[in-house]
Amino acid sequence: MNLPPDHPTVRAGGVGVLLVNLGTPDEATPGAVRRYLAEFLSDRRVVEIPPIAWQPILRGIVLRTRPRKSAHAYSQVWTERGSPLAAITAAQAEQLQARLGEAVRVSYAMRYGRPSIADELRAMMAAGCDRVLFAPLYPQYCAATTATAIDRAGDTLRAMRWQPTLRTLPPYYDDPVYISALVEDLGAQLDALDFEPETLVLSFHGMPERTLHLGDPYHCHCRKTARLLEAALNRPGIRVVVGFQSRFGSAKWLEPSTEQVFADEAAGGTKRLAVAAPGFSADCLETLEELAIRGREQFLTAGGERFASLSCLNAGEPGMNMLETLIRRELAGWL
């Protein structure tokens, strides 16, 4: 059928993949960190205290004291390409684009900061991608990560006249492809060390304990990942211990804390320790500064002698093979 001469040009029929991670400040400066934290800590999924009680604390105390300290931490891990999290996520998107080819448009977004979920979803529609796979890069489901990213996608769709069809990548905490990628990657890193660890700490991001009692499956997902990974690694000479890091505030958090695990291991006579963070898809402040720098100091100060912080999957071959497999699976019927 011939279109009328005045018919507007409409781009449609394309497929998009949007990789999503948590976010990062634009710069390692107190001002940039303050803007980032203001957005992050104002999310009701992240801090579930009623705003009328929380916002005065946030604006009057947290945003006056925390940005300078956090900016110093960011400055210790900042790269020529900016934040490690942003640089690695961009590299993952670039490599996935090369693997999937021109039939798919691959991009990435951050839940907090830039590039934003809203901007990237609108850009995909403008490019003709009216089918989009929305892919939060969180292996373990958590309301404070996975759900809030999907919330923001929904907010964006609500404002769109023509919405894309959206699919969402499920959590993959127990997927054999994910466990196999971790085994291959972490196994190679362990083999490359110049010492044999006595203990391998699997450190996951912490959450307030009340989230578990309210029905969030995150704690269970983390524990199952750890069990499956320990069994698949099959290294009888290395004891595997789970910890939860990045505590904030005075509430009771999931235990044991990674910091306490480091102290307890050293006190118990462990001299050689390695730590991995299988819940993070890319190295970031929490892995490069909190674990690799402060964690090392905590363990050695408590009496340990050898310490290694293992890298996340990042854009390495095992991680990219895993990501391609997961994404192609969810694109079935669209390609």
Residue pairs with C-beta under 8 A, 6 or more apart in sequence:
11 126
11 127
11 128
12 128
12 130
13 128
13 130
14 105
14 124
14 127
14 128
14 129
14 130
14 131
15 103
15 104
15 105
15 129
15 131
15 132
15 133
15 331
15 334
15 335
16 104
16 105
16 106
16 107
16 124
16 127
16 129
16 131
16 132
16 133
16 164
17 96
17 100
17 104
17 105
17 106
17 107
17 132
17 133
17 135
17 327
17 331
18 106
18 107
18 108
18 109
18 117
18 120
18 121
18 124
18 132
18 133
18 134
18 135
19 89
19 92
19 93
19 96
19 106
19 107
19 108
19 109
19 135
19 137
20 108
20 109
20 110
20 111
20 117
20 134
20 135
20 136
20 137
20 149
21 85
21 89
21 108
21 110
21 111
21 136
21 137
21 281
21 282
22 85
22 110
22 111
22 112
22 145
22 284
23 36
23 39
23 40
23 85
23 110
23 111
23 112
23 113
24 36
24 82
24 83
24 85
24 86
24 110
24 112
24 113
24 284
24 285
25 32
25 33
25 35
25 36
25 71
25 74
25 83
25 113
26 32
26 35
26 36
26 82
26 113
26 114
27 82
28 71
28 74
28 75
28 78
28 83
29 71
30 67
30 68
30 71
31 67
32 71
33 66
33 67
33 68
33 70
33 71
33 74
34 63
34 67
36 112
36 113
37 62
37 63
37 66
37 67
37 70
38 58
38 63
39 112
39 113
40 46
40 112
41 47
41 58
41 62
42 51
42 55
42 58
43 112
43 144
43 148
44 51
45 143
45 144
45 147
45 148
45 151
46 144
46 148
47 54
47 58
48 208
70 285
73 285
73 289
73 290
74 83
74 285
74 289
76 288
76 289
76 293
77 84
77 285
77 288
77 289
78 84
79 87
81 87
81 90
83 284
84 282
84 283
84 284
84 285
84 288
85 282
85 283
85 284
85 285
86 110
88 282
88 283
88 284
88 312
88 314
88 315
89 108
89 110
89 137
89 281
89 282
90 108
91 314
91 315
92 108
92 137
92 281
92 282
92 314
92 315
92 319
92 320
92 323
93 106
93 107
93 108
94 106
95 315
95 320
96 106
96 320
96 323
96 324
96 327
97 104
97 105
97 106
99 320
99 324
100 106
100 324
100 327
100 328
103 335
104 331
104 335
105 124
105 127
105 129
107 115
107 120
107 123
107 124
108 115
108 120
109 115
109 116
109 117
109 119
109 120
109 121
110 116
110 117
111 117
111 145
111 148
111 149
111 152
117 149
117 152
117 153
117 156
118 152
118 155
118 156
121 132
121 153
121 156
121 157
121 160
121 164
122 156
122 160
124 132
124 164
125 160
125 162
125 164
129 164
130 162
130 164
130 165
131 164
131 165
131 167
131 334
132 164
132 165
132 166
132 167
133 167
133 168
133 169
133 327
133 330
133 331
133 334
134 149
134 150
134 153
134 166
134 167
134 168
134 169
135 168
135 169
135 326
135 327
135 330
136 145
136 146
136 149
136 150
136 168
136 169
137 281
137 282
138 145
138 146
138 149
138 171
138 279
138 281
139 171
139 172
139 173
139 178
139 221
139 225
139 278
139 279
139 281
140 171
140 173
140 204
140 218
140 221
140 222
140 225
140 279
141 147
141 171
141 173
141 217
141 218
141 221
142 207
142 211
142 216
142 218
142 221
143 211
143 216
143 218
144 207
144 211
146 171
150 168
153 166
157 163
157 164
157 166
167 330
169 326
169 327
169 330
170 330
171 221
172 178
172 326
173 221
173 222
173 224
173 225
174 221
174 224
174 225
174 228
175 326
177 322
177 325
177 326
178 225
178 322
178 326
179 225
179 228
179 229
179 232
180 232
180 318
180 322
181 313
181 318
181 319
181 321
181 322
182 229
182 232
182 278
182 313
182 318
183 229
183 232
183 233
184 318
185 311
185 313
185 316
185 318
185 319
186 229
186 233
186 276
186 278
186 310
187 233
189 276
189 308
189 310
189 311
190 197
190 200
190 235
190 238
190 274
190 310
193 274
193 308
195 272
195 306
195 308
196 237
196 238
196 272
197 238
197 272
197 273
197 274
197 306
197 308
198 237
198 238
198 239
198 270
198 271
198 272
198 273
199 238
199 239
199 240
199 241
199 265
199 270
199 272
199 273
199 274
200 233
200 235
200 238
200 239
200 240
200 241
200 273
200 274
200 275
200 276
201 240
201 241
201 242
201 243
201 258
201 261
201 262
201 265
201 273
201 274
201 275
201 276
202 225
202 226
202 229
202 230
202 240
202 241
202 242
202 243
202 275
202 276
202 277
202 278
203 242
203 243
203 244
203 245
203 258
203 261
203 275
203 276
203 277
203 291
204 222
204 225
204 226
204 242
204 243
204 244
204 245
204 277
204 278
204 279
205 244
205 245
205 246
205 279
205 280
205 286
206 244
206 245
206 246
206 247
206 253
206 254
206 257
206 258
207 216
207 218
207 219
207 244
207 253
207 254
208 249
208 251
208 252
208 253
208 254
209 251
209 252
209 253
209 254
209 255
210 251
210 252
211 218
211 219
212 218
212 219
212 254
219 254
222 242
222 244
222 279
223 242
225 278
225 279
226 240
226 242
226 278
229 240
229 278
230 240
233 240
238 274
241 261
241 265
242 256
243 256
243 257
243 258
243 259
243 260
243 261
243 262
244 253
244 254
244 255
244 256
244 257
244 258
245 257
245 258
245 259
245 277
245 286
245 290
245 291
246 286
246 290
247 253
247 257
247 259
256 264
258 275
258 291
258 295
259 295
259 298
262 273
262 275
262 295
262 298
262 299
262 302
262 304
263 298
263 299
263 302
265 273
265 299
265 304
266 273
266 299
266 302
266 303
266 304
267 302
267 303
270 304
271 303
271 304
271 305
271 306
272 304
272 305
272 306
273 299
273 304
273 306
273 307
273 308
274 307
274 308
274 309
274 310
275 291
275 295
275 307
275 308
275 309
275 310
276 309
276 310
277 286
277 287
277 291
277 310
277 312
278 312
280 286
280 287
280 312
281 312
281 313
281 314
281 319
282 312
282 313
282 314
282 315
283 311
283 312
283 314
287 309
287 311
287 312
288 309
291 309
292 309
295 307
295 309
296 307
296 309
299 307
300 307
312 319
313 319
313 322
328 335
